């Protein structure tokens, strides 16, 4: 399986596990995966994810996870699974106006490992 497909599966899995509890609110969020962010020379730290709230012509929020920076930060599969779950929880929580641990009750447990 190509790397990009495997990474996409991780992101889908991280979002899907939140679906039973947050399905209606998650329906208003589009999730995108991009290889890397567009950054200029003035950027000090490369972002792993970004989000945009709904507004203007776009009625849905957008969560973007950047594959290459995540893979570089978490080179092995297990650490990548944890990082993707944390990113999804943090970014979606901010979009939905809740804490990451409210969105994903296991969020704090993983952070303490």
C-alpha positions as CSV (number, residue, x, y, z in Angstrom):
1,X,0.0,0.0,0.0
2,X,1.4,3.4,-0.9
3,X,2.5,5.7,1.9
4,X,-0.1,8.3,1.1
5,X,-2.9,5.7,1.2
6,X,-1.7,4.3,4.5
7,X,-1.6,7.8,6.0
8,X,-5.1,8.6,4.7
9,X,-6.3,5.4,6.4
10,X,-4.9,6.6,9.7
11,X,-6.7,10.0,9.4
12,X,-10.0,8.4,8.4
13,X,-9.7,6.0,11.3
14,X,-9.0,8.8,13.8
15,X,-12.1,10.7,12.5
16,X,-14.3,7.6,12.3
17,X,-13.7,6.6,15.9
18,X,-15.2,10.0,17.0
19,X,-18.2,9.6,14.6
20,X,-20.6,7.7,17.0
21,X,-20.5,10.4,19.6
22,X,-20.0,13.6,17.4
23,X,-21.4,12.5,14.1
24,X,-23.9,15.4,13.5
25,X,-21.3,18.0,14.4
26,X,-18.5,16.3,12.4
27,X,-20.8,16.4,9.3
28,X,-20.0,20.1,9.1
29,X,-16.3,19.5,8.8
30,X,-14.4,18.5,5.7
31,X,-11.1,16.6,6.3
32,X,-8.3,17.0,3.7
33,X,-4.8,15.5,3.6
34,X,-2.0,17.3,1.9
35,X,1.6,16.3,1.5
36,X,3.0,19.5,3.0
37,X,1.9,23.1,3.8
38,X,2.8,26.0,1.5
39,X,5.3,27.9,3.6
40,X,7.8,30.7,3.0
41,X,11.3,31.2,4.3
42,X,10.1,33.2,7.3
43,X,8.3,30.1,8.8
44,X,10.2,28.8,11.9
45,X,8.1,25.7,12.6
46,X,6.3,23.6,9.9
47,X,2.7,23.0,10.9
48,X,1.4,19.4,11.2
49,X,-2.2,20.4,10.7
50,X,-4.4,23.5,10.1
51,X,-8.1,24.3,10.1
52,X,-10.5,26.9,8.8
53,X,-13.8,27.7,10.3
54,X,-16.8,28.0,8.0
55,X,-17.4,31.4,6.5
56,X,-17.9,33.3,3.3
57,X,-18.9,31.0,0.5
58,X,-17.9,27.9,2.4
59,X,-20.6,26.5,4.8
60,X,-18.3,23.8,6.2
61,X,-15.2,23.9,8.3
62,X,-12.0,22.4,6.9
63,X,-9.4,20.3,8.8
64,X,-6.1,19.8,6.9
65,X,-3.5,17.2,8.1
66,X,0.0,17.5,6.5
67,X,1.4,14.0,5.7
68,X,5.1,14.7,5.3
69,X,5.6,16.8,8.5
70,X,3.7,14.2,10.5
71,X,5.7,11.3,9.0
72,X,9.0,13.2,9.8
73,X,7.9,13.8,13.4
74,X,6.6,10.3,14.0
75,X,8.6,7.9,11.8
76,X,7.3,4.6,13.2
77,X,3.7,3.4,12.8
78,X,2.6,3.4,16.4
79,X,3.8,6.9,17.2
80,X,2.2,8.1,13.9
81,X,-1.1,6.6,15.0
82,X,-1.0,8.5,18.3
83,X,0.1,11.7,16.7
84,X,-2.6,11.6,14.1
85,X,-5.2,10.9,16.7
86,X,-4.0,13.8,18.8
87,X,-3.9,16.2,15.9
88,X,-7.4,15.2,14.9
89,X,-8.7,15.6,18.4
90,X,-6.9,19.0,19.0
91,X,-7.9,20.5,15.7
92,X,-11.5,19.3,15.7
93,X,-12.0,20.3,19.3
94,X,-10.9,23.8,18.5
95,X,-13.3,23.9,15.5
96,X,-16.2,22.6,17.6
97,X,-15.5,24.7,20.6
98,X,-14.8,21.9,23.1
99,X,-11.6,20.5,24.8
100,X,-9.7,17.7,23.1
101,X,-10.4,15.4,26.1
102,X,-14.2,16.2,25.8
103,X,-14.1,15.3,22.1
104,X,-11.9,12.2,22.7
105,X,-12.0,10.9,26.3
106,X,-8.7,8.9,25.7
107,X,-6.9,12.1,24.6
108,X,-5.4,12.8,28.0
109,X,-4.5,9.2,28.6
110,X,-2.4,9.1,25.5
111,X,-0.7,12.4,26.4
112,X,0.5,10.9,29.7
113,X,2.2,7.9,28.2
